């Protein structure tokens, strides 16, 4: 999964910094467990101003959390969906 062409929506392009987009694609690519067709990323801002990125999937169950130090951290929920032909990164509200 996720070895096909990658796409992103206008919402992701407009609101998710490129460094985070690339980081999320890389996290999917480097997963050591079987990948579900739906990857979920929750982006929050820690008290110290760092970016917290929580990556999860439902089947098989997987969860990991990362703390990043970037400019302008954000709050967002992002889905990455693989439909077999292509993979799309979209904001949860665009689903």
The first five atom37 places (N, CA, C, CB, O) and aatype in JSON, in Angstrom:
{
  "aatype": [20, 20, 20, 20, 20, 20, 20, 20, 20, 20, 20, 20, 20, 20, 20, 20, 20, 20, 20, 20, 20, 20, 20, 20, 20, 20, 20, 20, 20, 20, 20, 20, 20, 20, 20, 20, 20, 20, 20, 20, 20, 20, 20, 20, 20, 20, 20, 20, 20, 20, 20, 20, 20, 20, 20, 20, 20, 20, 20, 20, 20, 20, 20, 20, 20, 20, 20, 20, 20, 20, 20, 20, 20, 20, 20, 20, 20, 20, 20, 20, 20, 20, 20, 20, 20, 20, 20, 20, 20, 20, 20, 20, 20, 20, 20],
  "atom_mask": [
    [1, 1, 1, 1, 1],
    [1, 1, 1, 1, 1],
    [1, 1, 1, 1, 1],
    [1, 1, 1, 1, 1],
    [1, 1, 1, 1, 1],
    [1, 1, 1, 1, 1],
    [1, 1, 1, 1, 1],
    [1, 1, 1, 1, 1],
    [1, 1, 1, 1, 1],
    [1, 1, 1, 1, 1],
    [1, 1, 1, 1, 1],
    [1, 1, 1, 1, 1],
    [1, 1, 1, 1, 1],
    [1, 1, 1, 1, 1],
    [1, 1, 1, 1, 1],
    [1, 1, 1, 1, 1],
    [1, 1, 1, 1, 1],
    [1, 1, 1, 1, 1],
    [1, 1, 1, 1, 1],
    [1, 1, 1, 1, 1],
    [1, 1, 1, 1, 1],
    [1, 1, 1, 1, 1],
    [1, 1, 1, 1, 1],
    [1, 1, 1, 1, 1],
    [1, 1, 1, 1, 1],
    [1, 1, 1, 1, 1],
    [1, 1, 1, 1, 1],
    [1, 1, 1, 1, 1],
    [1, 1, 1, 1, 1],
    [1, 1, 1, 1, 1],
    [1, 1, 1, 1, 1],
    [1, 1, 1, 1, 1],
    [1, 1, 1, 1, 1],
    [1, 1, 1, 1, 1],
    [1, 1, 1, 1, 1],
    [1, 1, 1, 1, 1],
    [1, 1, 1, 1, 1],
    [1, 1, 1, 1, 1],
    [1, 1, 1, 1, 1],
    [1, 1, 1, 1, 1],
    [1, 1, 1, 1, 1],
    [1, 1, 1, 1, 1],
    [1, 1, 1, 1, 1],
    [1, 1, 1, 1, 1],
    [1, 1, 1, 1, 1],
    [1, 1, 1, 1, 1],
    [1, 1, 1, 1, 1],
    [1, 1, 1, 1, 1],
    [1, 1, 1, 1, 1],
    [1, 1, 1, 1, 1],
    [1, 1, 1, 1, 1],
    [1, 1, 1, 1, 1],
    [1, 1, 1, 1, 1],
    [1, 1, 1, 1, 1],
    [1, 1, 1, 1, 1],
    [1, 1, 1, 1, 1],
    [1, 1, 1, 1, 1],
    [1, 1, 1, 1, 1],
    [1, 1, 1, 1, 1],
    [1, 1, 1, 1, 1],
    [1, 1, 1, 1, 1],
    [1, 1, 1, 1, 1],
    [1, 1, 1, 1, 1],
    [1, 1, 1, 1, 1],
    [1, 1, 1, 1, 1],
    [1, 1, 1, 1, 1],
    [1, 1, 1, 1, 1],
    [1, 1, 1, 1, 1],
    [1, 1, 1, 1, 1],
    [1, 1, 1, 1, 1],
    [1, 1, 1, 1, 1],
    [1, 1, 1, 1, 1],
    [1, 1, 1, 1, 1],
    [1, 1, 1, 1, 1],
    [1, 1, 1, 1, 1],
    [1, 1, 1, 1, 1],
    [1, 1, 1, 1, 1],
    [1, 1, 1, 1, 1],
    [1, 1, 1, 1, 1],
    [1, 1, 1, 1, 1],
    [1, 1, 1, 1, 1],
    [1, 1, 1, 1, 1],
    [1, 1, 1, 1, 1],
    [1, 1, 1, 1, 1],
    [1, 1, 1, 1, 1],
    [1, 1, 1, 1, 1],
    [1, 1, 1, 1, 1],
    [1, 1, 1, 1, 1],
    [1, 1, 1, 1, 1],
    [1, 1, 1, 1, 1],
    [1, 1, 1, 1, 1],
    [1, 1, 1, 1, 1],
    [1, 1, 1, 1, 1],
    [1, 1, 1, 1, 1],
    [1, 1, 1, 1, 1]
  ],
  "atom_positions": [
    [[0.84, -1.19, 0.0], [0.0, 0.0, 0.0], [0.88, 1.25, 0.0], [-0.95, 0.0, 1.22], [2.04, 1.21, 0.4]],
    [[0.3, 2.33, -0.45], [0.94, 3.65, -0.45], [2.21, 3.71, -1.31], [1.27, 4.05, 0.97], [3.06, 4.57, -1.1]],
    [[2.33, 2.79, -2.27], [3.48, 2.79, -3.17], [3.1, 3.38, -4.53], [4.03, 1.37, -3.34], [3.86, 3.27, -5.49]],
    [[1.94, 4.01, -4.61], [1.43, 4.55, -5.86], [1.6, 6.08, -5.89], [-0.05, 4.17, -6.05], [2.31, 6.64, -5.05]],
    [[0.96, 6.75, -6.83], [1.06, 8.21, -6.92], [0.4, 8.84, -5.71], [0.41, 8.72, -8.22], [-0.64, 8.39, -5.24]],
    [[1.02, 9.91, -5.22], [0.52, 10.63, -4.05], [-0.14, 11.93, -4.47], [1.66, 10.9, -3.05], [0.37, 12.65, -5.33]],
    [[-1.27, 12.22, -3.85], [-2.01, 13.44, -4.11], [-2.37, 14.08, -2.78], [-3.28, 13.17, -4.96], [-2.38, 13.42, -1.74]],
    [[-2.66, 15.37, -2.82], [-3.16, 16.04, -1.64], [-4.24, 17.03, -2.07], [-2.02, 16.76, -0.86], [-4.26, 17.5, -3.2]],
    [[-5.12, 17.33, -1.14], [-6.22, 18.23, -1.43], [-5.78, 19.68, -1.29], [-7.41, 17.94, -0.51], [-4.7, 19.98, -0.78]],
    [[-6.64, 20.58, -1.76], [-6.35, 22.01, -1.62], [-6.22, 22.41, -0.15], [-7.46, 22.85, -2.29], [-5.39, 23.25, 0.21]],
    [[-7.06, 21.8, 0.69], [-7.01, 22.12, 2.11], [-5.67, 21.78, 2.73], [-8.11, 21.4, 2.85], [-5.13, 22.57, 3.51]],
    [[-5.13, 20.63, 2.4], [-3.81, 20.23, 2.91], [-2.76, 21.17, 2.35], [-3.48, 18.76, 2.53], [-1.89, 21.64, 3.08]],
    [[-2.83, 21.45, 1.06], [-1.85, 22.34, 0.42], [-1.85, 23.72, 1.09], [-2.15, 22.49, -1.09], [-0.79, 24.32, 1.26]],
    [[-3.02, 24.2, 1.45], [-3.14, 25.55, 2.01], [-2.81, 25.63, 3.5], [-4.53, 26.05, 1.79], [-2.37, 26.68, 3.98]],
    [[-3.02, 24.54, 4.24], [-2.92, 24.66, 5.7], [-1.85, 23.81, 6.38], [-4.21, 24.34, 6.29], [-1.52, 24.07, 7.53]],
    [[-1.32, 22.81, 5.71], [-0.32, 21.93, 6.32], [1.04, 22.28, 5.74], [-0.66, 20.43, 6.08], [1.24, 22.16, 4.53]],
    [[2.0, 22.71, 6.58], [3.34, 23.04, 6.07], [3.96, 21.85, 5.32], [4.26, 23.46, 7.23], [3.76, 20.69, 5.69]],
    [[4.7, 22.17, 4.29], [5.32, 21.14, 3.46], [6.16, 20.17, 4.29], [6.2, 21.78, 2.39], [6.14, 18.97, 4.03]],
    [[6.88, 20.68, 5.27], [7.72, 19.8, 6.1], [6.87, 18.74, 6.8], [8.5, 20.63, 7.14], [7.31, 17.6, 6.95]],
    [[5.66, 19.1, 7.23], [4.78, 18.12, 7.88], [4.19, 17.15, 6.86], [3.65, 18.84, 8.63], [4.05, 15.96, 7.15]],
    [[3.84, 17.64, 5.67], [3.34, 16.75, 4.62], [4.37, 15.66, 4.32], [3.01, 17.55, 3.33], [4.05, 14.48, 4.3]],
    [[5.6, 16.08, 4.1], [6.67, 15.13, 3.78], [6.93, 14.18, 4.93], [7.95, 15.88, 3.42], [7.18, 12.99, 4.72]],
    [[6.88, 14.7, 6.15], [7.12, 13.86, 7.33], [6.04, 12.78, 7.44], [7.14, 14.74, 8.61], [6.35, 11.63, 7.74]],
    [[4.78, 13.14, 7.21], [3.69, 12.16, 7.3], [3.82, 11.09, 6.21], [2.33, 12.86, 7.18], [3.63, 9.9, 6.49]],
    [[4.14, 11.5, 4.97], [4.34, 10.5, 3.92], [5.48, 9.56, 4.31], [4.65, 11.19, 2.56], [5.38, 8.35, 4.09]],
    [[6.54, 10.09, 4.87], [7.68, 9.27, 5.27], [7.32, 8.32, 6.41], [8.85, 10.17, 5.69], [7.75, 7.17, 6.41]],
    [[6.53, 8.78, 7.37], [6.12, 7.9, 8.47], [5.33, 6.7, 7.93], [5.26, 8.68, 9.49], [5.51, 5.58, 8.4]],
    [[4.48, 6.93, 6.95], [3.72, 5.83, 6.35], [4.68, 4.87, 5.65], [2.66, 6.36, 5.36], [4.61, 3.66, 5.83]],
    [[5.57, 5.43, 4.86], [6.51, 4.62, 4.08], [7.39, 3.74, 4.98], [7.39, 5.52, 3.22], [7.74, 2.63, 4.61]],
    [[7.74, 4.24, 6.16], [8.68, 3.54, 7.06], [8.0, 2.65, 8.11], [9.55, 4.55, 7.76], [8.68, 2.12, 8.98]],
    [[6.69, 2.5, 8.03], [6.0, 1.67, 9.02], [6.5, 0.24, 8.98], [4.49, 1.7, 8.78], [6.71, -0.32, 7.91]],
    [[6.69, -0.35, 10.15], [7.19, -1.72, 10.27], [6.06, -2.73, 10.45], [8.15, -1.83, 11.44], [6.32, -3.93, 10.6]],
    [[4.81, -2.26, 10.42], [3.65, -3.15, 10.54], [2.85, -3.08, 9.25], [2.76, -2.77, 11.76], [3.05, -2.18, 8.43]],
    [[1.94, -4.03, 9.07], [1.05, -4.0, 7.92], [0.26, -2.7, 7.91], [0.09, -5.23, 7.92], [-0.21, -2.25, 8.96]],
    [[0.12, -2.11, 6.75], [-0.54, -0.82, 6.65], [-2.03, -0.98, 6.33], [0.14, 0.05, 5.59], [-2.4, -1.74, 5.44]],
    [[-2.84, -0.26, 7.06], [-4.27, -0.14, 6.76], [-4.42, 0.87, 5.62], [-5.09, 0.29, 8.04], [-3.54, 1.71, 5.42]],
    [[-5.5, 0.79, 4.88], [-5.73, 1.74, 3.78], [-5.94, 3.16, 4.28], [-6.93, 1.3, 2.94], [-5.8, 4.12, 3.52]],
    [[-6.28, 3.31, 5.57], [-6.53, 4.62, 6.17], [-5.53, 4.9, 7.27], [-7.97, 4.7, 6.71], [-5.47, 4.18, 8.26]],
    [[-4.75, 5.96, 7.08], [-3.8, 6.42, 8.09], [-4.34, 7.73, 8.67], [-2.35, 6.62, 7.49], [-4.85, 8.58, 7.93]],
    [[-4.25, 7.89, 9.97], [-4.81, 9.06, 10.65], [-3.68, 9.8, 11.37], [-5.93, 8.64, 11.65], [-2.87, 9.2, 12.08]],
    [[-3.65, 11.11, 11.18], [-2.67, 11.96, 11.85], [-3.41, 13.06, 12.59], [-1.66, 12.56, 10.83], [-4.23, 13.78, 12.02]],
    [[-3.11, 13.19, 13.88], [-3.66, 14.28, 14.69], [-2.5, 15.21, 15.05], [-4.39, 13.74, 16.0], [-1.51, 14.8, 15.66]],
    [[-2.64, 16.46, 14.65], [-1.6, 17.46, 14.88], [-2.09, 18.42, 15.95], [-1.24, 18.22, 13.56], [-3.15, 19.04, 15.81]],
    [[-1.31, 18.55, 17.02], [-1.64, 19.47, 18.1], [-0.39, 20.24, 18.49], [-2.23, 18.71, 19.32], [0.72, 19.92, 18.09]],
    [[-0.61, 21.27, 19.29], [0.5, 22.1, 19.75], [0.71, 21.85, 21.24], [0.22, 23.61, 19.47], [-0.21, 21.98, 22.04]],
    [[1.94, 21.5, 21.6], [2.29, 21.25, 23.0], [2.43, 22.57, 23.76], [3.6, 20.43, 23.1], [2.52, 23.63, 23.15]],
    [[2.44, 22.49, 25.06], [2.58, 23.68, 25.9], [3.86, 24.45, 25.61], [2.54, 23.29, 27.37], [3.89, 25.67, 25.74]],
    [[4.92, 23.74, 25.22], [6.19, 24.42, 24.93], [6.25, 24.97, 23.5], [7.35, 23.46, 25.16], [7.29, 25.48, 23.08]],
    [[5.13, 24.87, 22.75], [5.07, 25.41, 21.4], [5.53, 24.45, 20.32], [5.87, 26.63, 21.32], [5.55, 24.81, 19.15]],
    [[5.9, 23.23, 20.7], [6.32, 22.25, 19.7], [5.1, 21.59, 19.05], [7.23, 21.17, 20.35], [3.98, 21.69, 19.55]],
    [[5.34, 20.94, 17.94], [4.29, 20.24, 17.21], [4.22, 18.8, 17.69], [4.53, 20.29, 15.67], [5.23, 18.09, 17.7]],
    [[3.05, 18.36, 18.09], [2.83, 16.96, 18.45], [2.08, 16.32, 17.28], [2.02, 16.82, 19.81], [1.07, 16.84, 16.81]],
    [[2.6, 15.2, 16.81], [2.01, 14.48, 15.69], [1.7, 13.07, 16.17], [2.96, 14.47, 14.44], [2.61, 12.32, 16.51]],
    [[0.43, 12.7, 16.19], [0.01, 11.37, 16.59], [-0.44, 10.62, 15.33], [-1.13, 11.42, 17.66], [-1.34, 11.08, 14.62]],
    [[0.18, 9.5, 15.06], [-0.09, 8.69, 13.87], [-0.77, 7.41, 14.32], [1.22, 8.38, 13.07], [-0.3, 6.74, 15.23]],
    [[-1.89, 7.07, 13.67], [-2.58, 5.83, 14.04], [-3.27, 5.2, 12.84], [-3.59, 6.09, 15.15], [-3.47, 5.83, 11.8]],
    [[-3.64, 3.94, 13.03], [-4.49, 3.21, 12.09], [-5.3, 2.24, 12.92], [-3.65, 2.48, 10.97], [-4.96, 1.94, 14.07]],
    [[-6.38, 1.73, 12.32], [-7.28, 0.85, 13.07], [-6.96, -0.63, 12.94], [-8.68, 1.08, 12.62], [-7.03, -1.36, 13.92]],
    [[-6.61, -1.08, 11.71], [-6.46, -2.51, 11.49], [-5.24, -2.83, 10.63], [-7.72, -3.08, 10.85], [-5.26, -2.5, 9.44]],
    [[-4.18, -3.44, 11.14], [-4.01, -3.78, 12.56], [-3.79, -2.51, 13.38], [-2.82, -4.77, 12.75], [-3.31, -1.5, 12.86]],
    [[-4.13, -2.6, 14.62], [-4.04, -1.43, 15.49], [-2.6, -0.94, 15.58], [-4.58, -1.75, 16.88], [-1.67, -1.72, 15.77]],
    [[-2.43, 0.38, 15.44], [-1.11, 0.99, 15.47], [-1.25, 2.4, 15.98], [-0.43, 0.97, 14.06], [-2.21, 3.1, 15.64]],
    [[-0.3, 2.83, 16.79], [-0.28, 4.22, 17.26], [1.15, 4.6, 17.62], [-1.23, 4.4, 18.49], [1.89, 3.82, 18.23]],
    [[1.53, 5.8, 17.23], [2.84, 6.35, 17.56], [2.7, 7.86, 17.7], [3.92, 5.98, 16.48], [1.82, 8.47, 17.09]],
    [[3.55, 8.43, 18.51], [3.5, 9.87, 18.74], [4.89, 10.47, 18.57], [2.95, 10.18, 20.15], [5.89, 9.87, 18.96]],
    [[4.93, 11.66, 17.98], [6.2, 12.33, 17.69], [6.11, 13.79, 18.13], [6.55, 12.23, 16.18], [5.06, 14.41, 18.05]],
    [[7.23, 14.31, 18.6], [7.32, 15.71, 18.98], [8.32, 16.38, 18.05], [7.74, 15.87, 20.49], [9.48, 15.96, 17.96]],
    [[7.87, 17.41, 17.35], [8.71, 18.1, 16.36], [8.84, 19.57, 16.73], [8.11, 17.94, 14.94], [7.92, 20.17, 17.27]],
    [[9.97, 20.11, 16.43], [10.2, 21.54, 16.65], [10.23, 22.22, 15.3], [11.51, 21.8, 17.45], [11.25, 22.2, 14.6]],
    [[9.09, 22.83, 14.94], [8.97, 23.51, 13.65], [8.43, 24.92, 13.87], [8.06, 22.71, 12.69], [7.88, 25.23, 14.93]],
    [[8.59, 25.76, 12.87], [7.97, 27.08, 12.91], [6.47, 26.92, 12.66], [8.61, 28.04, 11.86], [6.06, 26.1, 11.83]],
    [[5.69, 27.69, 13.35], [4.24, 27.72, 13.14], [3.55, 26.36, 13.23], [3.96, 28.32, 11.8], [2.96, 25.9, 12.25]],
    [[3.61, 25.72, 14.39], [2.87, 24.46, 14.56], [1.37, 24.71, 14.41], [3.19, 23.83, 15.94], [0.9, 25.83, 14.57]],
    [[0.62, 23.66, 14.12], [-0.81, 23.8, 13.83], [-1.63, 22.73, 14.54], [-1.05, 23.72, 12.32], [-1.1, 21.74, 15.05]],
    [[-2.93, 22.97, 14.56], [-3.91, 21.98, 14.99], [-4.62, 21.48, 13.74], [-4.93, 22.57, 16.05], [-5.12, 22.3, 12.96]],
    [[-4.67, 20.18, 13.53], [-5.38, 19.62, 12.37], [-5.52, 18.12, 12.54], [-4.63, 19.95, 11.06], [-4.78, 17.48, 13.29]],
    [[-6.48, 17.56, 11.82], [-6.62, 16.12, 11.71], [-6.53, 15.8, 10.22], [-7.99, 15.59, 12.34], [-7.26, 16.37, 9.41]],
    [[-5.62, 14.88, 9.89], [-5.33, 14.57, 8.49], [-5.53, 13.08, 8.26], [-3.89, 15.01, 8.11], [-5.09, 12.25, 9.06]],
    [[-6.18, 12.75, 7.16], [-6.32, 11.37, 6.72], [-5.45, 11.16, 5.49], [-7.81, 11.02, 6.42], [-5.31, 12.06, 4.66]],
    [[-4.88, 9.98, 5.38], [-4.21, 9.57, 4.15], [-4.86, 8.25, 3.75], [-2.63, 9.44, 4.33], [-4.82, 7.27, 4.5]],
    [[-5.46, 8.24, 2.56], [-6.24, 7.09, 2.11], [-5.63, 6.51, 0.84], [-7.71, 7.49, 1.86], [-5.33, 7.23, -0.11]],
    [[-5.43, 5.19, 0.84], [-4.94, 4.48, -0.33], [-6.11, 3.7, -0.92], [-3.74, 3.53, 0.03], [-6.67, 2.83, -0.26]],
    [[-6.47, 4.01, -2.17], [-7.59, 3.31, -2.81], [-7.12, 2.27, -3.82], [-8.5, 4.31, -3.49], [-7.93, 1.74, -4.58]],
    [[-5.82, 1.99, -3.83], [-5.27, 1.01, -4.75], [-4.63, 1.64, -5.96], [-6.34, 0.07, -5.2], [-3.57, 1.19, -6.41]],
    [[-5.24, 2.7, -6.5], [-4.69, 3.4, -7.66], [-3.82, 4.59, -7.27], [-5.82, 3.87, -8.55], [-2.83, 4.89, -7.94]],
    [[-4.2, 5.25, -6.17], [-3.44, 6.41, -5.71], [-3.68, 6.63, -4.22], [-3.83, 7.69, -6.52], [-4.61, 6.07, -3.64]],
    [[-2.83, 7.45, -3.62], [-2.95, 7.78, -2.2], [-3.23, 9.27, -2.09], [-1.66, 7.39, -1.4], [-2.6, 10.08, -2.76]],
    [[-4.19, 9.62, -1.25], [-4.6, 11.01, -1.11], [-4.5, 11.45, 0.34], [-6.02, 11.21, -1.63], [-4.98, 10.76, 1.24]],
    [[-3.88, 12.61, 0.56], [-3.8, 13.23, 1.87], [-4.86, 14.34, 1.91], [-2.36, 13.8, 2.15], [-4.88, 15.22, 1.05]],
    [[-5.74, 14.28, 2.91], [-6.81, 15.26, 3.02], [-7.08, 15.62, 4.47], [-8.08, 14.74, 2.37], [-6.81, 14.84, 5.38]],
    [[-7.62, 16.81, 4.67], [-8.04, 17.21, 6.0], [-9.3, 16.43, 6.37], [-8.28, 18.75, 6.06], [-10.1, 16.1, 5.49]],
    [[-9.48, 16.14, 7.64], [-10.65, 15.37, 8.08], [-11.95, 16.04, 7.64], [-10.64, 15.21, 9.61], [-12.89, 15.35, 7.27]],
    [[-12.0, 17.36, 7.67], [-13.23, 18.06, 7.28], [-13.5, 18.02, 5.78], [-13.16, 19.5, 7.74], [-14.58, 18.4, 5.33]],
    [[-12.52, 17.56, 4.99], [-12.71, 17.42, 3.54], [-13.22, 16.03, 3.17], [-11.4, 17.7, 2.82], [-13.54, 15.78, 2.01]],
    [[-13.29, 15.14, 4.13], [-13.7, 13.76, 3.87], [-15.17, 13.67, 3.55], [-13.38, 12.87, 5.06], [-15.69, 12.59, 3.31]]
  ]
}
